[in-house]
Structures are given as C-alpha cells and as structure tokens.
Amino acid sequence: MKLETTATCDCNLARETVEHYLLECPIHQNSRDDLDRRVQEIWNNSYAHGNLSITKELLLSATGTAKISREMNILIKRALFEFIESSGKLL
C-alpha cells in the first residue's frame, strides 16, 4: 500500500500535512502554480470583484466562502483533483 513510516514530507522541510501539501511543499510547486492559475481564472471568469486567496478551506470545503457559487466550487474541485493527479502524490 506504500504507507509512509514518517510524518515528514518528502521535501524534508515540514510535517506532511494537508496544508503543507496543498499550499507550501516545494516539490509540488509547478502543479500548485497551475492550480493557482486555474482557480484565479475561475474567479475572474465569474466577474467576481477583489482578490481571491487560495486557502485549504477554499480548496476543500463544500462552498469555500459565500462568494463562491456552486458552479465555481465544482470547477475549483476539478482543478484540485487535477493538481492531485499531476503531483503524483498517492493519497
């Protein structure tokens, strides 16, 4: 099953947490850059105003924030799953 024997991330910089994996780990920076671009495109295409901060809650929660419509949430989740797939990380 390829279970990890340590809580340390493969980057050896931090514990492997959801937040570290999604937002911080340098190993997945290229995939994360793509995810960031996709989420910002979704936000901009919805004619939303202001800046959108990409957070663990935005990526994982059912609605993220009151500013996120159901349709935007679905598109964000698709982008998240593409990030997971492109990162090659086994979950």
mmCIF file as gemmi writes it, N, C-alpha and C atoms, coordinates in Angstrom:
data_model
loop_
_atom_site.group_PDB
_atom_site.id
_atom_site.type_symbol
_atom_site.label_atom_id
_atom_site.label_alt_id
_atom_site.label_comp_id
_atom_site.label_asym_id
_atom_site.label_entity_id
_atom_site.label_seq_id
_atom_site.pdbx_PDB_ins_code
_atom_site.Cartn_x
_atom_site.Cartn_y
_atom_site.Cartn_z
_atom_site.occupancy
_atom_site.B_iso_or_equiv
_atom_site.pdbx_formal_charge
_atom_site.auth_seq_id
_atom_site.auth_asym_id
_atom_site.pdbx_PDB_model_num
ATOM 1 N N . MET Axp A 1 ? 0.814 -1.199 0 1 0 ? 1 A 1
ATOM 2 C CA . MET Axp A 1 ? 0 0 0 1 0 ? 1 A 1
ATOM 3 C C . MET Axp A 1 ? 0.855 1.26 0 1 0 ? 1 A 1
ATOM 4 N N . LYS Axp A 2 ? 2.146 1.135 0.105 1 0 ? 2 A 1
ATOM 5 C CA . LYS Axp A 2 ? 3.063 2.262 0.099 1 0 ? 2 A 1
ATOM 6 C C . LYS Axp A 2 ? 2.757 3.251 1.218 1 0 ? 2 A 1
ATOM 7 N N . LEU Axp A 3 ? 2.529 2.757 2.41 1 0 ? 3 A 1
ATOM 8 C CA . LEU Axp A 3 ? 2.274 3.626 3.552 1 0 ? 3 A 1
ATOM 9 C C . LEU Axp A 3 ? 3.579 4.254 4.007 1 0 ? 3 A 1
ATOM 10 N N . GLU Axp A 4 ? 3.503 5.525 4.397 1 0 ? 4 A 1
ATOM 11 C CA . GLU Axp A 4 ? 4.673 6.242 4.883 1 0 ? 4 A 1
ATOM 12 C C . GLU Axp A 4 ? 4.966 5.827 6.317 1 0 ? 4 A 1
ATOM 13 N N . THR Axp A 5 ? 6.243 5.769 6.651 1 0 ? 5 A 1
ATOM 14 C CA . THR Axp A 5 ? 6.641 5.404 8.005 1 0 ? 5 A 1
ATOM 15 C C . THR Axp A 5 ? 6.998 6.631 8.834 1 0 ? 5 A 1
ATOM 16 N N . THR Axp A 6 ? 6.985 7.81 8.22 1 0 ? 6 A 1
ATOM 17 C CA . THR Axp A 6 ? 7.31 9.045 8.919 1 0 ? 6 A 1
ATOM 18 C C . THR Axp A 6 ? 6.307 10.126 8.554 1 0 ? 6 A 1
ATOM 19 N N . ALA Axp A 7 ? 6.152 11.083 9.454 1 0 ? 7 A 1
ATOM 20 C CA . ALA Axp A 7 ? 5.227 12.186 9.198 1 0 ? 7 A 1
ATOM 21 C C . ALA Axp A 7 ? 5.908 13.322 8.449 1 0 ? 7 A 1
ATOM 22 N N . THR Axp A 8 ? 7.193 13.189 8.187 1 0 ? 8 A 1
ATOM 23 C CA . THR Axp A 8 ? 7.936 14.227 7.488 1 0 ? 8 A 1
ATOM 24 C C . THR Axp A 8 ? 7.677 14.13 5.991 1 0 ? 8 A 1
ATOM 25 N N . CYS Axp A 9 ? 7.459 15.281 5.376 1 0 ? 9 A 1
ATOM 26 C CA . CYS Axp A 9 ? 7.235 15.342 3.934 1 0 ? 9 A 1
ATOM 27 C C . CYS Axp A 9 ? 8.501 14.94 3.199 1 0 ? 9 A 1
ATOM 28 N N . ASP Axp A 10 ? 8.349 14.488 1.972 1 0 ? 10 A 1
ATOM 29 C CA . ASP Axp A 10 ? 9.494 14.112 1.142 1 0 ? 10 A 1
ATOM 30 C C . ASP Axp A 10 ? 10.448 15.278 0.911 1 0 ? 10 A 1
ATOM 31 N N . CYS Axp A 11 ? 9.973 16.517 1.076 1 0 ? 11 A 1
ATOM 32 C CA . CYS Axp A 11 ? 10.841 17.677 0.897 1 0 ? 11 A 1
ATOM 33 C C . CYS Axp A 11 ? 11.761 17.889 2.101 1 0 ? 11 A 1
ATOM 34 N N . ASN Axp A 12 ? 11.474 17.195 3.197 1 0 ? 12 A 1
ATOM 35 C CA . ASN Axp A 12 ? 12.248 17.283 4.442 1 0 ? 12 A 1
ATOM 36 C C . ASN Axp A 12 ? 12.232 18.674 5.079 1 0 ? 12 A 1
ATOM 37 N N . LEU Axp A 13 ? 11.24 19.482 4.742 1 0 ? 13 A 1
ATOM 38 C CA . LEU Axp A 13 ? 11.149 20.83 5.304 1 0 ? 13 A 1
ATOM 39 C C . LEU Axp A 13 ? 10.064 20.972 6.363 1 0 ? 13 A 1
ATOM 40 N N . ALA Axp A 14 ? 9.124 20.038 6.4 1 0 ? 14 A 1
ATOM 41 C CA . ALA Axp A 14 ? 7.994 20.168 7.316 1 0 ? 14 A 1
ATOM 42 C C . ALA Axp A 14 ? 7.277 18.831 7.452 1 0 ? 14 A 1
ATOM 43 N N . ARG Axp A 15 ? 6.352 18.81 8.406 1 0 ? 15 A 1
ATOM 44 C CA . ARG Axp A 15 ? 5.459 17.653 8.515 1 0 ? 15 A 1
ATOM 45 C C . ARG Axp A 15 ? 4.576 17.615 7.279 1 0 ? 15 A 1
ATOM 46 N N . GLU Axp A 16 ? 4.225 16.418 6.878 1 0 ? 16 A 1
ATOM 47 C CA . GLU Axp A 16 ? 3.352 16.283 5.721 1 0 ? 16 A 1
ATOM 48 C C . GLU Axp A 16 ? 1.905 16.412 6.181 1 0 ? 16 A 1
ATOM 49 N N . THR Axp A 17 ? 1.408 17.621 6.09 1 0 ? 17 A 1
ATOM 50 C CA . THR Axp A 17 ? 0.01 17.902 6.422 1 0 ? 17 A 1
ATOM 51 C C . THR Axp A 17 ? -0.728 18.262 5.138 1 0 ? 17 A 1
ATOM 52 N N . VAL Axp A 18 ? -2.024 18.316 5.22 1 0 ? 18 A 1
ATOM 53 C CA . VAL Axp A 18 ? -2.825 18.714 4.055 1 0 ? 18 A 1
ATOM 54 C C . VAL Axp A 18 ? -2.431 20.123 3.631 1 0 ? 18 A 1
ATOM 55 N N . GLU Axp A 19 ? -2.316 21.017 4.595 1 0 ? 19 A 1
ATOM 56 C CA . GLU Axp A 19 ? -1.959 22.4 4.276 1 0 ? 19 A 1
ATOM 57 C C . GLU Axp A 19 ? -0.576 22.488 3.624 1 0 ? 19 A 1
ATOM 58 N N . HIS Axp A 20 ? 0.389 21.754 4.156 1 0 ? 20 A 1
ATOM 59 C CA . HIS Axp A 20 ? 1.733 21.767 3.567 1 0 ? 20 A 1
ATOM 60 C C . HIS Axp A 20 ? 1.682 21.254 2.131 1 0 ? 20 A 1
ATOM 61 N N . TYR Axp A 21 ? 1.006 20.146 1.927 1 0 ? 21 A 1
ATOM 62 C CA . TYR Axp A 21 ? 0.915 19.556 0.585 1 0 ? 21 A 1
ATOM 63 C C . TYR Axp A 21 ? 0.239 20.507 -0.397 1 0 ? 21 A 1
ATOM 64 N N . LEU Axp A 22 ? -0.893 21.074 -0.019 1 0 ? 22 A 1
ATOM 65 C CA . LEU Axp A 22 ? -1.66 21.914 -0.937 1 0 ? 22 A 1
ATOM 66 C C . LEU Axp A 22 ? -1.037 23.283 -1.175 1 0 ? 22 A 1
ATOM 67 N N . LEU Axp A 23 ? -0.418 23.857 -0.141 1 0 ? 23 A 1
ATOM 68 C CA . LEU Axp A 23 ? -0.054 25.269 -0.219 1 0 ? 23 A 1
ATOM 69 C C . LEU Axp A 23 ? 1.43 25.582 -0.108 1 0 ? 23 A 1
ATOM 70 N N . GLU Axp A 24 ? 2.253 24.636 0.367 1 0 ? 24 A 1
ATOM 71 C CA . GLU Axp A 24 ? 3.62 25.008 0.706 1 0 ? 24 A 1
ATOM 72 C C . GLU Axp A 24 ? 4.721 24.144 0.11 1 0 ? 24 A 1
ATOM 73 N N . CYS Axp A 25 ? 4.506 22.875 -0.068 1 0 ? 25 A 1
ATOM 74 C CA . CYS Axp A 25 ? 5.584 21.952 -0.419 1 0 ? 25 A 1
ATOM 75 C C . CYS Axp A 25 ? 6.254 22.343 -1.744 1 0 ? 25 A 1
ATOM 76 N N . PRO Axp A 26 ? 7.575 22.563 -1.707 1 0 ? 26 A 1
ATOM 77 C CA . PRO Axp A 26 ? 8.268 22.968 -2.936 1 0 ? 26 A 1
ATOM 78 C C . PRO Axp A 26 ? 8.31 21.868 -3.997 1 0 ? 26 A 1
ATOM 79 N N . ILE Axp A 27 ? 8.149 20.629 -3.608 1 0 ? 27 A 1
ATOM 80 C CA . ILE Axp A 27 ? 8.151 19.522 -4.575 1 0 ? 27 A 1
ATOM 81 C C . ILE Axp A 27 ? 7.004 19.671 -5.574 1 0 ? 27 A 1
ATOM 82 N N . HIS Axp A 28 ? 5.888 20.216 -5.119 1 0 ? 28 A 1
ATOM 83 C CA . HIS Axp A 28 ? 4.687 20.307 -5.953 1 0 ? 28 A 1
ATOM 84 C C . HIS Axp A 28 ? 4.429 21.732 -6.453 1 0 ? 28 A 1
ATOM 85 N N . GLN Axp A 29 ? 5.466 22.57 -6.464 1 0 ? 29 A 1
ATOM 86 C CA . GLN Axp A 29 ? 5.275 23.976 -6.818 1 0 ? 29 A 1
ATOM 87 C C . GLN Axp A 29 ? 4.739 24.166 -8.234 1 0 ? 29 A 1
ATOM 88 N N . ASN Axp A 30 ? 5.249 23.428 -9.212 1 0 ? 30 A 1
ATOM 89 C CA . ASN Axp A 30 ? 4.762 23.588 -10.59 1 0 ? 30 A 1
ATOM 90 C C . ASN Axp A 30 ? 3.288 23.224 -10.702 1 0 ? 30 A 1
ATOM 91 N N . SER Axp A 31 ? 2.901 22.133 -10.081 1 0 ? 31 A 1
ATOM 92 C CA . SER Axp A 31 ? 1.488 21.731 -10.088 1 0 ? 31 A 1
ATOM 93 C C . SER Axp A 31 ? 0.648 22.76 -9.348 1 0 ? 31 A 1
ATOM 94 N N . ARG Axp A 32 ? 1.183 23.291 -8.254 1 0 ? 32 A 1
ATOM 95 C CA . ARG Axp A 32 ? 0.466 24.305 -7.474 1 0 ? 32 A 1
ATOM 96 C C . ARG Axp A 32 ? 0.306 25.597 -8.271 1 0 ? 32 A 1
ATOM 97 N N . ASP Axp A 33 ? 1.317 25.97 -9.031 1 0 ? 33 A 1
ATOM 98 C CA . ASP Axp A 33 ? 1.214 27.159 -9.878 1 0 ? 33 A 1
ATOM 99 C C . ASP Axp A 33 ? 0.073 27.001 -10.886 1 0 ? 33 A 1
ATOM 100 N N . ASP Axp A 34 ? -0.027 25.807 -11.471 1 0 ? 34 A 1
ATOM 101 C CA . ASP Axp A 34 ? -1.14 25.53 -12.395 1 0 ? 34 A 1
ATOM 102 C C . ASP Axp A 34 ? -2.477 25.619 -11.678 1 0 ? 34 A 1
ATOM 103 N N . LEU Axp A 35 ? -2.565 25.056 -10.479 1 0 ? 35 A 1
ATOM 104 C CA . LEU Axp A 35 ? -3.794 25.122 -9.689 1 0 ? 35 A 1
ATOM 105 C C . LEU Axp A 35 ? -4.144 26.572 -9.388 1 0 ? 35 A 1
ATOM 106 N N . ASP Axp A 36 ? -3.175 27.359 -8.968 1 0 ? 36 A 1
ATOM 107 C CA . ASP Axp A 36 ? -3.421 28.772 -8.676 1 0 ? 36 A 1
ATOM 108 C C . ASP Axp A 36 ? -3.958 29.503 -9.899 1 0 ? 36 A 1
ATOM 109 N N . ARG Axp A 37 ? -3.343 29.269 -11.057 1 0 ? 37 A 1
ATOM 110 C CA . ARG Axp A 37 ? -3.811 29.912 -12.29 1 0 ? 37 A 1
ATOM 111 C C . ARG Axp A 37 ? -5.243 29.522 -12.613 1 0 ? 37 A 1
ATOM 112 N N . ARG Axp A 38 ? -5.539 28.236 -12.479 1 0 ? 38 A 1
ATOM 113 C CA . ARG Axp A 38 ? -6.897 27.767 -12.782 1 0 ? 38 A 1
ATOM 114 C C . ARG Axp A 38 ? -7.933 28.395 -11.852 1 0 ? 38 A 1
ATOM 115 N N . VAL Axp A 39 ? -7.632 28.428 -10.563 1 0 ? 39 A 1
ATOM 116 C CA . VAL Axp A 39 ? -8.579 28.996 -9.593 1 0 ? 39 A 1
ATOM 117 C C . VAL Axp A 39 ? -8.765 30.484 -9.858 1 0 ? 39 A 1
ATOM 118 N N . GLN Axp A 40 ? -7.701 31.206 -10.151 1 0 ? 40 A 1
ATOM 119 C CA . GLN Axp A 40 ? -7.823 32.633 -10.45 1 0 ? 40 A 1
ATOM 120 C C . GLN Axp A 40 ? -8.631 32.849 -11.727 1 0 ? 40 A 1
ATOM 121 N N . GLU Axp A 41 ? -8.469 31.982 -12.729 1 0 ? 41 A 1
ATOM 122 C CA . GLU Axp A 41 ? -9.27 32.078 -13.953 1 0 ? 41 A 1
ATOM 123 C C . GLU Axp A 41 ? -10.744 31.857 -13.651 1 0 ? 41 A 1
ATOM 124 N N . ILE Axp A 42 ? -11.034 30.871 -12.821 1 0 ? 42 A 1
ATOM 125 C CA . ILE Axp A 42 ? -12.419 30.605 -12.425 1 0 ? 42 A 1
ATOM 126 C C . ILE Axp A 42 ? -13.007 31.836 -11.744 1 0 ? 42 A 1
ATOM 127 N N . TRP Axp A 43 ? -12.243 32.422 -10.833 1 0 ? 43 A 1
ATOM 128 C CA . TRP Axp A 43 ? -12.676 33.614 -10.107 1 0 ? 43 A 1
ATOM 129 C C . TRP Axp A 43 ? -12.905 34.778 -11.069 1 0 ? 43 A 1
ATOM 130 N N . ASN Axp A 44 ? -11.934 35.024 -11.941 1 0 ? 44 A 1
ATOM 131 C CA . ASN Axp A 44 ? -12.041 36.15 -12.873 1 0 ? 44 A 1
ATOM 132 C C . ASN Axp A 44 ? -13.161 35.95 -13.888 1 0 ? 44 A 1
ATOM 133 N N . ASN Axp A 45 ? -13.359 34.714 -14.345 1 0 ? 45 A 1
ATOM 134 C CA . ASN Axp A 45 ? -14.416 34.438 -15.319 1 0 ? 45 A 1
ATOM 135 C C . ASN Axp A 45 ? -15.807 34.573 -14.725 1 0 ? 45 A 1
ATOM 136 N N . SER Axp A 46 ? -15.891 34.569 -13.415 1 0 ? 46 A 1
ATOM 137 C CA . SER Axp A 46 ? -17.197 34.723 -12.771 1 0 ? 46 A 1
ATOM 138 C C . SER Axp A 46 ? -17.536 36.197 -12.556 1 0 ? 46 A 1
ATOM 139 N N . TYR Axp A 47 ? -16.661 37.073 -13.026 1 0 ? 47 A 1
ATOM 140 C CA . TYR Axp A 47 ? -16.822 38.515 -12.867 1 0 ? 47 A 1
ATOM 141 C C . TYR Axp A 47 ? -16.856 38.928 -11.4 1 0 ? 47 A 1
ATOM 142 N N . ALA Axp A 48 ? -16.174 38.166 -10.583 1 0 ? 48 A 1
ATOM 143 C CA . ALA Axp A 48 ? -16.091 38.492 -9.165 1 0 ? 48 A 1
ATOM 144 C C . ALA Axp A 48 ? -15.133 39.659 -8.97 1 0 ? 48 A 1
ATOM 145 N N . HIS Axp A 49 ? -15.353 40.391 -7.919 1 0 ? 49 A 1
ATOM 146 C CA . HIS Axp A 49 ? -14.52 41.55 -7.619 1 0 ? 49 A 1
ATOM 147 C C . HIS Axp A 49 ? -13.573 41.223 -6.476 1 0 ? 49 A 1
ATOM 148 N N . GLY Axp A 50 ? -12.445 41.898 -6.449 1 0 ? 50 A 1
ATOM 149 C CA . GLY Axp A 50 ? -11.492 41.718 -5.367 1 0 ? 50 A 1
ATOM 150 C C . GLY Axp A 50 ? -10.562 40.563 -5.626 1 0 ? 50 A 1
ATOM 151 N N . ASN Axp A 51 ? -9.743 40.29 -4.64 1 0 ? 51 A 1
ATOM 152 C CA . ASN Axp A 51 ? -8.767 39.214 -4.735 1 0 ? 51 A 1
ATOM 153 C C . ASN Axp A 51 ? -9.302 37.948 -4.083 1 0 ? 51 A 1
ATOM 154 N N . LEU Axp A 52 ? -8.88 36.838 -4.59 1 0 ? 52 A 1
ATOM 155 C CA . LEU Axp A 52 ? -9.25 35.546 -4.025 1 0 ? 52 A 1
ATOM 156 C C . LEU Axp A 52 ? -8.006 34.902 -3.447 1 0 ? 52 A 1
ATOM 157 N N . SER Axp A 53 ? -8.013 34.662 -2.163 1 0 ? 53 A 1
ATOM 158 C CA . SER Axp A 53 ? -6.904 33.974 -1.519 1 0 ? 53 A 1
ATOM 159 C C . SER Axp A 53 ? -7.144 32.475 -1.595 1 0 ? 53 A 1
ATOM 160 N N . ILE Axp A 54 ? -6.163 31.758 -2.072 1 0 ? 54 A 1
ATOM 161 C CA . ILE Axp A 54 ? -6.29 30.309 -2.163 1 0 ? 54 A 1
ATOM 162 C C . ILE Axp A 54 ? -5.876 29.723 -0.828 1 0 ? 54 A 1
ATOM 163 N N . THR Axp A 55 ? -6.833 29.11 -0.174 1 0 ? 55 A 1
ATOM 164 C CA . THR Axp A 55 ? -6.625 28.532 1.144 1 0 ? 55 A 1
ATOM 165 C C . THR Axp A 55 ? -7.046 27.066 1.134 1 0 ? 55 A 1
ATOM 166 N N . LYS Axp A 56 ? -6.64 26.386 2.179 1 0 ? 56 A 1
ATOM 167 C CA . LYS Axp A 56 ? -7.058 24.992 2.349 1 0 ? 56 A 1
ATOM 168 C C . LYS Axp A 56 ? -8.585 24.915 2.399 1 0 ? 56 A 1
ATOM 169 N N . GLU Axp A 57 ? -9.21 25.864 3.087 1 0 ? 57 A 1
ATOM 170 C CA . GLU Axp A 57 ? -10.678 25.86 3.211 1 0 ? 57 A 1
ATOM 171 C C . GLU Axp A 57 ? -11.349 26.065 1.858 1 0 ? 57 A 1
ATOM 172 N N . LEU Axp A 58 ? -10.817 26.961 1.047 1 0 ? 58 A 1
ATOM 173 C CA . LEU Axp A 58 ? -11.381 27.186 -0.283 1 0 ? 58 A 1
ATOM 174 C C . LEU Axp A 58 ? -11.302 25.918 -1.117 1 0 ? 58 A 1
ATOM 175 N N . LEU Axp A 59 ? -10.16 25.237 -1.065 1 0 ? 59 A 1
ATOM 176 C CA . LEU Axp A 59 ? -9.968 24.05 -1.887 1 0 ? 59 A 1
ATOM 177 C C . LEU Axp A 59 ? -10.757 22.843 -1.406 1 0 ? 59 A 1
ATOM 178 N N . LEU Axp A 60 ? -10.968 22.723 -0.095 1 0 ? 60 A 1
ATOM 179 C CA . LEU Axp A 60 ? -11.555 21.504 0.449 1 0 ? 60 A 1
ATOM 180 C C . LEU Axp A 60 ? -13.006 21.607 0.887 1 0 ? 60 A 1
ATOM 181 N N . SER Axp A 61 ? -13.468 22.783 1.221 1 0 ? 61 A 1
ATOM 182 C CA . SER Axp A 61 ? -14.815 22.879 1.777 1 0 ? 61 A 1
ATOM 183 C C . SER Axp A 61 ? -15.884 22.786 0.698 1 0 ? 61 A 1
ATOM 184 N N . ALA Axp A 62 ? -17.082 22.551 1.152 1 0 ? 62 A 1
ATOM 185 C CA . ALA Axp A 62 ? -18.202 22.371 0.218 1 0 ? 62 A 1
ATOM 186 C C . ALA Axp A 62 ? -18.498 23.649 -0.556 1 0 ? 62 A 1
ATOM 187 N N . THR Axp A 63 ? -18.419 24.779 0.101 1 0 ? 63 A 1
ATOM 188 C CA . THR Axp A 63 ? -18.712 26.026 -0.589 1 0 ? 63 A 1
ATOM 189 C C . THR Axp A 63 ? -17.582 27.028 -0.497 1 0 ? 63 A 1
ATOM 190 N N . GLY Axp A 64 ? -16.567 26.752 0.303 1 0 ? 64 A 1
ATOM 191 C CA . GLY Axp A 64 ? -15.418 27.643 0.401 1 0 ? 64 A 1
ATOM 192 C C . GLY Axp A 64 ? -15.737 28.934 1.107 1 0 ? 64 A 1
ATOM 193 N N . THR Axp A 65 ? -16.502 29.769 0.477 1 0 ? 65 A 1
ATOM 194 C CA . THR Axp A 65 ? -16.871 31.067 1.02 1 0 ? 65 A 1
ATOM 195 C C . THR Axp A 65 ? -18.192 31.483 0.403 1 0 ? 65 A 1
ATOM 196 N N . ALA Axp A 66 ? -18.842 32.447 1.007 1 0 ? 66 A 1
ATOM 197 C CA . ALA Axp A 66 ? -20.134 32.911 0.494 1 0 ? 66 A 1
ATOM 198 C C . ALA Axp A 66 ? -20.007 33.491 -0.912 1 0 ? 66 A 1
ATOM 199 N N . LYS Axp A 67 ? -18.802 33.906 -1.285 1 0 ? 67 A 1
ATOM 200 C CA . LYS Axp A 67 ? -18.579 34.486 -2.611 1 0 ? 67 A 1
ATOM 201 C C . LYS Axp A 67 ? -18.451 33.425 -3.702 1 0 ? 67 A 1
ATOM 202 N N . ILE Axp A 68 ? -18.348 32.16 -3.318 1 0 ? 68 A 1
ATOM 203 C CA . ILE Axp A 68 ? -18.141 31.081 -4.274 1 0 ? 68 A 1
ATOM 204 C C . ILE Axp A 68 ? -19.477 30.41 -4.585 1 0 ? 68 A 1
ATOM 205 N N . SER Axp A 69 ? -19.867 30.457 -5.84 1 0 ? 69 A 1
ATOM 206 C CA . SER Axp A 69 ? -21.113 29.808 -6.25 1 0 ? 69 A 1
ATOM 207 C C . SER Axp A 69 ? -20.909 28.301 -6.346 1 0 ? 69 A 1
ATOM 208 N N . ARG Axp A 70 ? -21.998 27.592 -6.46 1 0 ? 70 A 1
ATOM 209 C CA . ARG Axp A 70 ? -21.934 26.13 -6.607 1 0 ? 70 A 1
ATOM 210 C C . ARG Axp A 70 ? -21.138 25.755 -7.857 1 0 ? 70 A 1
ATOM 211 N N . GLU Axp A 71 ? -21.38 26.472 -8.946 1 0 ? 71 A 1
ATOM 212 C CA . GLU Axp A 71 ? -20.685 26.188 -10.199 1 0 ? 71 A 1
ATOM 213 C C . GLU Axp A 71 ? -19.186 26.448 -10.068 1 0 ? 71 A 1
ATOM 214 N N . MET Axp A 72 ? -18.83 27.56 -9.408 1 0 ? 72 A 1
ATOM 215 C CA . MET Axp A 72 ? -17.411 27.859 -9.192 1 0 ? 72 A 1
ATOM 216 C C . MET Axp A 72 ? -16.777 26.788 -8.324 1 0 ? 72 A 1
ATOM 217 N N . ASN Axp A 73 ? -17.492 26.343 -7.297 1 0 ? 73 A 1
ATOM 218 C CA . ASN Axp A 73 ? -16.98 25.32 -6.4 1 0 ? 73 A 1
ATOM 219 C C . ASN Axp A 73 ? -16.679 24.029 -7.167 1 0 ? 73 A 1
ATOM 220 N N . ILE Axp A 74 ? -17.559 23.642 -8.065 1 0 ? 74 A 1
ATOM 221 C CA . ILE Axp A 74 ? -17.346 22.436 -8.87 1 0 ? 74 A 1
ATOM 222 C C . ILE Axp A 74 ? -16.089 22.582 -9.72 1 0 ? 74 A 1
ATOM 223 N N . LEU Axp A 75 ? -15.9 23.737 -10.338 1 0 ? 75 A 1
ATOM 224 C CA . LEU Axp A 75 ? -14.72 23.966 -11.169 1 0 ? 75 A 1
ATOM 225 C C . LEU Axp A 75 ? -13.442 23.985 -10.33 1 0 ? 75 A 1
ATOM 226 N N . ILE Axp A 76 ? -13.518 24.558 -9.132 1 0 ? 76 A 1
ATOM 227 C CA . ILE Axp A 76 ? -12.36 24.574 -8.243 1 0 ? 76 A 1
ATOM 228 C C . ILE Axp A 76 ? -11.999 23.152 -7.824 1 0 ? 76 A 1
ATOM 229 N N . LYS Axp A 77 ? -13.005 22.337 -7.53 1 0 ? 77 A 1
ATOM 230 C CA . LYS Axp A 77 ? -12.724 20.948 -7.141 1 0 ? 77 A 1
ATOM 231 C C . LYS Axp A 77 ? -12.1 20.18 -8.3 1 0 ? 77 A 1
ATOM 232 N N . ARG Axp A 78 ? -12.538 20.427 -9.519 1 0 ? 78 A 1
ATOM 233 C CA . ARG Axp A 78 ? -11.925 19.772 -10.684 1 0 ? 78 A 1
ATOM 234 C C . ARG Axp A 78 ? -10.449 20.169 -10.781 1 0 ? 78 A 1
ATOM 235 N N . ALA Axp A 79 ? -10.171 21.451 -10.591 1 0 ? 79 A 1
ATOM 236 C CA . ALA Axp A 79 ? -8.783 21.925 -10.625 1 0 ? 79 A 1
ATOM 237 C C . ALA Axp A 79 ? -7.972 21.284 -9.508 1 0 ? 79 A 1
ATOM 238 N N . LEU Axp A 80 ? -8.567 21.129 -8.338 1 0 ? 80 A 1
ATOM 239 C CA . LEU Axp A 80 ? -7.885 20.489 -7.213 1 0 ? 80 A 1
ATOM 240 C C . LEU Axp A 80 ? -7.534 19.039 -7.547 1 0 ? 80 A 1
ATOM 241 N N . PHE Axp A 81 ? -8.474 18.299 -8.123 1 0 ? 81 A 1
ATOM 242 C CA . PHE Axp A 81 ? -8.197 16.909 -8.462 1 0 ? 81 A 1
ATOM 243 C C . PHE Axp A 81 ? -7.15 16.796 -9.565 1 0 ? 81 A 1
ATOM 244 N N . GLU Axp A 82 ? -7.112 17.746 -10.47 1 0 ? 82 A 1
ATOM 245 C CA . GLU Axp A 82 ? -6.058 17.762 -11.477 1 0 ? 82 A 1
ATOM 246 C C . GLU Axp A 82 ? -4.699 18.025 -10.815 1 0 ? 82 A 1
ATOM 247 N N . PHE Axp A 83 ? -4.673 18.908 -9.811 1 0 ? 83 A 1
ATOM 248 C CA . PHE Axp A 83 ? -3.44 19.153 -9.051 1 0 ? 83 A 1
ATOM 249 C C . PHE Axp A 83 ? -2.976 17.863 -8.387 1 0 ? 83 A 1
ATOM 250 N N . ILE Axp A 84 ? -3.879 17.173 -7.73 1 0 ? 84 A 1
ATOM 251 C CA . ILE Axp A 84 ? -3.52 15.936 -7.042 1 0 ? 84 A 1
ATOM 252 C C . ILE Axp A 84 ? -2.967 14.924 -8.031 1 0 ? 84 A 1
ATOM 253 N N . GLU Axp A 85 ? -3.636 14.78 -9.164 1 0 ? 85 A 1
ATOM 254 C CA . GLU Axp A 85 ? -3.174 13.828 -10.166 1 0 ? 85 A 1
ATOM 255 C C . GLU Axp A 85 ? -1.806 14.227 -10.721 1 0 ? 85 A 1
ATOM 256 N N . SER Axp A 86 ? -1.638 15.502 -11.042 1 0 ? 86 A 1
ATOM 257 C CA . SER Axp A 86 ? -0.368 15.928 -11.646 1 0 ? 86 A 1
ATOM 258 C C . SER Axp A 86 ? 0.793 15.901 -10.643 1 0 ? 86 A 1
ATOM 259 N N . SER Axp A 87 ? 0.471 16.02 -9.346 1 0 ? 87 A 1
ATOM 260 C CA . SER Axp A 87 ? 1.536 15.987 -8.342 1 0 ? 87 A 1
ATOM 261 C C . SER Axp A 87 ? 2.104 14.576 -8.181 1 0 ? 87 A 1
ATOM 262 N N . GLY Axp A 88 ? 1.327 13.573 -8.598 1 0 ? 88 A 1
ATOM 263 C CA . GLY Axp A 88 ? 1.785 12.194 -8.474 1 0 ? 88 A 1
ATOM 264 C C . GLY Axp A 88 ? 1.742 11.662 -7.053 1 0 ? 88 A 1
ATOM 265 N N . LYS Axp A 89 ? 1.147 12.416 -6.152 1 0 ? 89 A 1
ATOM 266 C CA . LYS Axp A 89 ? 1.088 12.025 -4.746 1 0 ? 89 A 1
ATOM 267 C C . LYS Axp A 89 ? 0.019 10.951 -4.553 1 0 ? 89 A 1
ATOM 268 N N . LEU Axp A 90 ? 0.394 9.882 -3.889 1 0 ? 90 A 1
ATOM 269 C CA . LEU Axp A 90 ? -0.572 8.845 -3.544 1 0 ? 90 A 1
ATOM 270 C C . LEU Axp A 90 ? -1.248 9.243 -2.256 1 0 ? 90 A 1
ATOM 271 N N . LEU Axp A 91 ? -2.543 9.321 -2.261 1 0 ? 91 A 1
ATOM 272 C CA . LEU Axp A 91 ? -3.282 9.739 -1.075 1 0 ? 91 A 1
ATOM 273 C C . LEU Axp A 91 ? -3.879 8.551 -0.362 1 0 ? 91 A 1
